[in-house]
Amino acid sequence: MPIPGTRSPRRIQENTGAADLTLTDTEIEAIDEILPRGCFGARYTKGHVPVWI
């Protein structure tokens, strides 16, 4: 799915190509260590942070 605001065909190809990407368990663990749970940002106040299962 293209990201809203994508302006170039090249970026649309990159975005849709991500659907074919498969991460290994090791890669997922590395992402979990780096990113906060749920990948939220400062726009969410406490109690409104999305939860990803």
Z-matrix of the N, CA and C atoms (Angstrom, degrees):
N
C 1 1.441
C 2 1.524 1 108.15
N 3 1.315 2 116.98 1 124.74
C 4 1.463 3 119.94 2 178.03
C 5 1.522 4 110.96 3 -63.18
N 6 1.284 5 114.97 4 147.38
C 7 1.459 6 120.63 5 176.67
C 8 1.525 7 108.03 6 -79.07
N 9 1.336 8 118.90 7 130.84
C 10 1.462 9 120.39 8 179.01
C 11 1.519 10 110.88 9 -53.02
N 12 1.308 11 116.03 10 135.76
C 13 1.457 12 120.98 11 -179.70
C 14 1.515 13 112.82 12 94.84
N 15 1.323 14 117.72 13 -4.49
C 16 1.464 15 120.26 14 177.06
C 17 1.516 16 108.63 15 -62.45
N 18 1.328 17 115.99 16 131.05
C 19 1.463 18 119.52 17 -174.37
C 20 1.519 19 114.01 18 -110.81
N 21 1.306 20 118.25 19 -18.16
C 22 1.461 21 117.50 20 -175.60
C 23 1.525 22 111.32 21 -117.30
N 24 1.320 23 116.79 22 146.02
C 25 1.466 24 120.63 23 177.24
C 26 1.535 25 112.31 24 -57.76
N 27 1.325 26 116.75 25 -34.49
C 28 1.463 27 120.29 26 179.40
C 29 1.531 28 111.13 27 -61.62
N 30 1.320 29 116.99 28 -43.59
C 31 1.464 30 120.65 29 179.32
C 32 1.525 31 111.59 30 -67.89
N 33 1.323 32 116.87 31 -35.70
C 34 1.464 33 120.15 32 176.50
C 35 1.530 34 109.61 33 -62.63
N 36 1.327 35 117.31 34 -41.11
C 37 1.469 36 120.96 35 176.91
C 38 1.525 37 110.69 36 -61.69
N 39 1.327 38 116.87 37 -42.69
C 40 1.467 39 120.43 38 177.89
C 41 1.527 40 110.74 39 -61.29
N 42 1.320 41 115.80 40 -45.76
C 43 1.459 42 120.23 41 -177.92
C 44 1.522 43 111.85 42 -63.10
N 45 1.312 44 117.62 43 -46.15
C 46 1.458 45 120.40 44 -178.84
C 47 1.524 46 111.10 45 -72.10
N 48 1.318 47 117.92 46 -29.40
C 49 1.463 48 121.34 47 177.33
C 50 1.514 49 112.37 48 -64.96
N 51 1.308 50 117.23 49 -24.61
C 52 1.463 51 121.12 50 179.60
C 53 1.525 52 111.54 51 -64.49
N 54 1.317 53 117.65 52 -22.61
C 55 1.467 54 120.84 53 179.21
C 56 1.528 55 111.52 54 -66.03
N 57 1.320 56 116.53 55 -22.90
C 58 1.469 57 121.19 56 -179.95
C 59 1.523 58 112.71 57 -91.05
N 60 1.309 59 117.11 58 -2.12
C 61 1.455 60 121.96 59 -177.43
C 62 1.524 61 110.60 60 -79.90
N 63 1.321 62 115.97 61 133.18
C 64 1.462 63 121.48 62 175.83
C 65 1.522 64 108.06 63 -120.83
N 66 1.328 65 116.15 64 121.45
C 67 1.463 66 120.88 65 -179.93
C 68 1.527 67 109.83 66 -89.71
N 69 1.319 68 115.15 67 144.83
C 70 1.459 69 120.35 68 176.08
C 71 1.528 70 108.72 69 -79.91
N 72 1.320 71 115.97 70 165.34
C 73 1.468 72 119.92 71 176.92
C 74 1.523 73 110.85 72 -59.63
N 75 1.315 74 116.93 73 -37.40
C 76 1.467 75 121.58 74 179.62
C 77 1.523 76 110.69 75 -64.75
N 78 1.329 77 117.30 76 -41.29
C 79 1.462 78 120.71 77 178.88
C 80 1.532 79 111.02 78 -66.32
N 81 1.309 80 116.54 79 -40.70
C 82 1.464 81 120.55 80 178.79
C 83 1.526 82 110.45 81 -64.72
N 84 1.322 83 117.10 82 -41.10
C 85 1.468 84 120.72 83 177.20
C 86 1.522 85 110.81 84 -62.18
N 87 1.336 86 117.32 85 -40.38
C 88 1.465 87 121.21 86 179.48
C 89 1.525 88 110.41 87 -64.59
N 90 1.319 89 117.05 88 -41.15
C 91 1.463 90 121.08 89 178.00
C 92 1.524 91 110.02 90 -64.08
N 93 1.328 92 116.94 91 -43.24
C 94 1.465 93 120.75 92 178.66
C 95 1.524 94 112.11 93 -60.11
N 96 1.326 95 117.13 94 -33.82
C 97 1.469 96 120.77 95 179.22
C 98 1.528 97 111.63 96 -72.42
N 99 1.330 98 116.90 97 -33.89
C 100 1.461 99 121.90 98 -174.87
C 101 1.522 100 112.21 99 -83.52
N 102 1.325 101 117.35 100 -43.95
C 103 1.453 102 121.49 101 -173.71
C 104 1.520 103 112.18 102 -95.87
N 105 1.310 104 116.38 103 146.97
C 106 1.458 105 118.80 104 174.29
C 107 1.526 106 109.35 105 -65.48
N 108 1.285 107 116.69 106 150.35
C 109 1.463 108 121.19 107 -178.86
C 110 1.519 109 109.55 108 -57.76
N 111 1.323 110 117.16 109 124.78
C 112 1.449 111 121.61 110 179.41
C 113 1.520 112 114.22 111 91.50
N 114 1.307 113 117.99 112 -7.54
C 115 1.473 114 122.76 113 177.28
C 116 1.525 115 111.98 114 52.96
N 117 1.307 116 116.84 115 44.81
C 118 1.452 117 120.39 116 -178.44
C 119 1.518 118 110.79 117 -90.30
N 120 1.299 119 115.30 118 163.74
C 121 1.453 120 120.83 119 178.39
C 122 1.510 121 110.94 120 -123.96
N 123 1.301 122 116.38 121 -172.69
C 124 1.455 123 122.57 122 -175.94
C 125 1.529 124 112.59 123 -68.48
N 126 1.313 125 118.31 124 -11.03
C 127 1.462 126 119.47 125 -178.30
C 128 1.522 127 112.75 126 -72.25
N 129 1.347 128 117.06 127 -15.43
C 130 1.458 129 120.72 128 179.91
C 131 1.524 130 110.22 129 -98.30
N 132 1.314 131 116.45 130 131.11
C 133 1.447 132 120.50 131 175.85
C 134 1.526 133 109.31 132 -86.18
N 135 1.302 134 115.77 133 162.15
C 136 1.456 135 120.32 134 -179.79
C 137 1.533 136 109.53 135 -55.57
N 138 1.313 137 115.95 136 134.15
C 139 1.455 138 121.18 137 -178.64
C 140 1.517 139 113.49 138 92.85
N 141 1.344 140 116.31 139 -10.40
C 142 1.465 141 120.83 140 179.55
C 143 1.526 142 112.09 141 -119.18
N 144 1.308 143 116.65 142 14.65
C 145 1.458 144 121.72 143 -179.28
C 146 1.531 145 108.54 144 -76.55
N 147 1.340 146 117.66 145 129.84
C 148 1.458 147 119.67 146 179.69
C 149 1.521 148 111.01 147 -66.46
N 150 1.301 149 116.20 148 148.89
C 151 1.464 150 122.14 149 178.35
C 152 1.510 151 107.84 150 -115.65
N 153 1.316 152 116.56 151 122.98
C 154 1.468 153 121.82 152 179.27
C 155 1.507 154 108.43 153 -102.98
N 156 1.275 155 116.04 154 129.20
C 157 1.473 156 120.14 155 -179.11
C 158 1.497 157 109.40 156 -101.14
